[in-house]
Amino acid sequence: MFEKMRDTWTKAIQPLVVRMGDLDPSVLTWTSLVISLAAFYLLAIAGLDSTGSMMIIGAVILVLVAGVLDAMDGALARHQGTAGPYGDFLDHSIDRIVDIGLIVAIGYNTAFVIDPIAGYAAALLTLLGSYMGTQAQSVGLGRLYGGFSRADRLVITLAGLLWAAYQAGTGSAGIDISGIHEYANCALLGNAELNGMTLALAVSFWGGIYTFLVRFIETRKRLLA
């Protein structure tokens, strides 16, 4: 859904792109990675207290800043007429690192998540969903964006993190699902509490499965047509 706003976003940042002049676009790409790493650290260690709340909010801000820089590098390269295969390769490589790093960092937060394996599982399925888009491109079909887009996942993840920040700041608990049904625990990847971070992990995991299937089916359909 949010992926459809790509053109609108590109137009919105164009004035900033023009002001950057001859700045090497890769500087923005690498800077976005460094900022993202700082956000991951904050998310992994944030506790259930006011300090943890501020850490989570700070991480959300850093992720947003990194996202802006990530969007601007490609726009700057196109504006300069320097867009090429390496820039595209670097941009997508950093995107995957950020996608996986964000989810794994959330999974490592012991204050909200029972087992970091949930983060690894969600990261794996997210990566598989992204892989199907690039795999379709590798066989000449163009890049597929069907299913649960990166923008959709990021918006829901950040919303979940803001919920987690609220929980940490107010000392409120998540929703206990242990007494609902055994499948509820499976839906949350083994977590018994629905909170901002377990929600983000579950959405990434199940969204990754959905994206993989949608893109696989669409690629198969086009190749066999």
C-alpha positions as CSV (number, residue, x, y, z in Angstrom):
1,M,0.0,0.0,0.0
2,F,2.6,2.6,1.1
3,E,4.9,1.5,-1.8
4,K,2.4,3.3,-4.1
5,M,3.4,6.6,-2.5
6,R,7.0,6.3,-3.9
7,D,6.5,8.9,-6.7
8,T,4.9,11.3,-4.2
9,W,7.8,11.0,-1.8
10,T,10.3,11.4,-4.6
11,K,8.7,14.7,-5.6
12,A,8.6,15.9,-2.0
13,I,12.4,15.4,-1.5
14,Q,13.4,16.9,-4.8
15,P,14.2,20.4,-3.4
16,L,16.6,18.8,-0.9
17,V,18.2,16.7,-3.7
18,V,18.9,19.8,-5.8
19,R,20.6,21.5,-2.9
20,M,23.1,18.7,-2.5
21,G,24.8,19.6,-5.7
22,D,27.7,17.2,-6.5
23,L,27.7,15.2,-3.3
24,D,28.5,11.6,-3.9
25,P,25.2,9.6,-3.5
26,S,27.1,6.7,-1.9
27,V,27.8,9.0,1.1
28,L,24.1,9.1,1.8
29,T,23.8,5.4,1.4
30,W,26.7,4.6,3.9
31,T,25.5,7.3,6.3
32,S,22.1,5.7,6.4
33,L,23.7,2.4,7.4
34,V,25.7,3.9,10.2
35,I,22.6,5.7,11.6
36,S,20.6,2.5,11.3
37,L,23.3,0.6,13.3
38,A,22.9,3.1,16.1
39,A,19.1,2.6,16.1
40,F,19.6,-1.2,16.3
41,Y,21.8,-0.9,19.4
42,L,19.2,1.3,21.1
43,L,16.4,-1.1,20.3
44,A,18.3,-4.2,21.5
45,I,19.1,-2.8,25.0
46,A,16.0,-0.7,25.7
47,G,14.3,-1.7,29.0
48,L,10.8,-1.4,30.4
49,D,11.4,2.0,32.0
50,S,11.4,5.7,31.1
51,T,15.0,5.5,29.8
52,G,14.0,2.5,27.6
53,S,11.1,4.5,26.3
54,M,13.4,7.3,25.3
55,M,15.8,4.8,23.7
56,I,13.0,3.4,21.6
57,I,11.7,6.8,20.5
58,G,15.3,7.8,19.6
59,A,15.7,4.6,17.6
60,V,12.5,5.4,15.7
61,I,13.8,8.9,14.9
62,L,17.1,7.4,13.7
63,V,15.3,4.9,11.5
64,L,13.2,7.6,9.9
65,V,16.3,9.8,9.3
66,A,18.1,6.8,7.7
67,G,15.0,6.1,5.6
68,V,15.1,9.7,4.3
69,L,18.8,9.4,3.4
70,D,18.1,6.0,1.7
71,A,15.4,7.5,-0.5
72,M,17.6,10.5,-1.3
73,D,20.7,8.6,-2.6
74,G,18.9,7.2,-5.6
75,A,17.1,10.5,-6.3
76,L,20.4,12.4,-6.1
77,A,22.1,9.9,-8.5
78,R,19.3,10.3,-11.0
79,H,19.5,14.1,-10.7
80,Q,23.2,14.1,-11.3
81,G,22.9,11.6,-14.2
82,T,25.3,9.2,-12.4
83,A,22.8,6.4,-11.6
84,G,24.3,3.1,-12.5
85,P,24.5,-0.6,-11.7
86,Y,26.9,-0.2,-8.8
87,G,24.7,2.4,-7.1
88,D,21.6,0.2,-7.5
89,F,23.6,-2.8,-6.1
90,L,24.9,-0.9,-3.1
91,D,21.5,0.6,-2.3
92,H,19.7,-2.7,-2.4
93,S,22.5,-4.4,-0.4
94,I,22.2,-1.8,2.4
95,D,18.4,-2.0,2.3
96,R,18.6,-5.8,3.0
97,I,21.1,-5.2,5.9
98,V,18.9,-2.6,7.4
99,D,15.7,-4.7,7.0
100,I,17.3,-7.7,8.7
101,G,19.2,-5.7,11.3
102,L,16.1,-3.9,12.5
103,I,14.2,-7.2,13.0
104,V,17.0,-9.0,14.7
105,A,17.6,-6.1,17.0
106,I,14.0,-6.2,18.1
107,G,14.2,-9.9,18.6
108,Y,17.2,-9.4,20.9
109,N,15.3,-7.1,23.3
110,T,14.7,-9.3,26.3
111,A,12.4,-6.9,28.0
112,F,9.8,-7.4,25.3
113,V,10.7,-10.6,23.5
114,I,11.1,-14.1,25.1
115,D,13.5,-15.7,22.6
116,P,15.8,-14.0,20.0
117,I,15.0,-16.9,17.6
118,A,11.7,-15.1,16.9
119,G,13.8,-12.3,15.5
120,Y,15.9,-14.6,13.4
121,A,12.8,-16.4,12.0
122,A,11.1,-13.1,11.1
123,A,14.3,-11.8,9.5
124,L,14.6,-15.0,7.4
125,L,11.1,-14.8,6.0
126,T,11.5,-11.0,5.3
127,L,14.6,-11.8,3.4
128,L,12.9,-14.5,1.4
129,G,10.1,-12.2,0.4
130,S,12.6,-9.6,-0.8
131,Y,14.5,-12.3,-2.6
132,M,11.6,-13.2,-4.8
133,G,11.4,-9.6,-6.0
134,T,15.0,-9.6,-7.2
135,Q,14.8,-13.2,-8.5
136,A,12.0,-12.2,-10.8
137,Q,14.2,-9.3,-12.0
138,S,17.1,-11.7,-12.6
139,V,15.1,-13.8,-15.1
140,G,14.1,-10.7,-17.1
141,L,10.6,-10.0,-15.7
142,G,11.5,-6.7,-13.9
143,R,11.4,-6.2,-10.2
144,L,8.2,-7.4,-8.5
145,Y,6.7,-5.3,-5.7
146,G,3.6,-7.4,-5.0
147,G,2.7,-8.7,-1.5
148,F,3.7,-7.0,1.7
149,S,6.0,-4.2,0.6
150,R,9.1,-2.9,2.5
151,A,7.3,0.4,3.1
152,D,4.3,-1.3,4.6
153,R,6.5,-3.4,6.9
154,L,8.5,-0.4,8.0
155,V,5.4,1.7,8.8
156,I,3.9,-1.1,10.9
157,T,7.2,-1.8,12.6
158,L,7.6,1.8,13.6
159,A,4.0,1.9,14.9
160,G,4.7,-1.1,17.0
161,L,7.9,0.5,18.3
162,L,5.9,3.6,19.4
163,W,3.5,1.3,21.2
164,A,6.5,-0.3,22.9
165,A,7.8,3.1,23.9
166,Y,4.5,3.9,25.4
167,Q,4.5,0.7,27.3
168,A,8.0,1.3,28.6
169,G,7.2,4.9,29.6
170,T,4.0,4.1,31.4
171,G,4.9,0.7,32.8
172,S,1.9,-0.8,31.1
173,A,1.9,-4.5,30.1
174,G,1.1,-6.0,26.8
175,I,-1.8,-8.3,26.1
176,D,-1.5,-11.8,27.6
177,I,-2.5,-14.3,24.9
178,S,-1.4,-17.5,26.8
179,G,-4.9,-18.4,27.7
180,I,-6.5,-17.8,24.3
181,H,-5.3,-20.7,22.3
182,E,-2.1,-22.6,21.6
183,Y,-2.1,-21.2,18.0
184,A,-2.0,-17.7,19.4
185,N,1.5,-18.4,20.7
186,C,2.5,-19.7,17.3
187,A,1.1,-16.6,15.6
188,L,3.4,-14.5,17.9
189,L,6.4,-16.9,17.2
190,G,6.4,-18.4,20.7
191,N,5.7,-15.2,22.6
192,A,2.9,-15.2,25.1
193,E,2.5,-11.4,25.2
194,L,1.3,-9.2,22.4
195,N,3.2,-6.0,22.7
196,G,4.7,-3.5,20.3
197,M,7.8,-5.5,19.5
198,T,6.2,-9.0,19.3
199,L,3.7,-7.4,16.9
200,A,6.4,-6.1,14.7
201,L,8.1,-9.5,14.6
202,A,4.9,-11.4,13.8
203,V,4.0,-9.0,11.0
204,S,7.4,-9.3,9.5
205,F,7.3,-13.2,9.7
206,W,3.8,-13.7,8.3
207,G,4.1,-10.8,5.9
208,G,7.3,-12.4,4.6
209,I,5.5,-15.7,4.0
210,Y,2.7,-13.9,2.2
211,T,5.1,-11.8,0.1
212,F,7.1,-14.9,-0.9
213,L,4.0,-16.8,-2.0
214,V,2.5,-13.8,-3.9
215,R,5.7,-13.1,-5.8
216,F,6.5,-16.8,-6.5
217,I,3.0,-17.4,-8.0
218,E,3.2,-14.2,-10.0
219,T,6.7,-15.0,-11.3
220,R,5.6,-18.6,-12.2
221,K,2.5,-17.2,-14.0
222,R,4.5,-14.8,-16.1
223,L,7.3,-17.3,-17.0
224,L,4.8,-20.0,-18.1
225,A,2.6,-17.6,-20.0
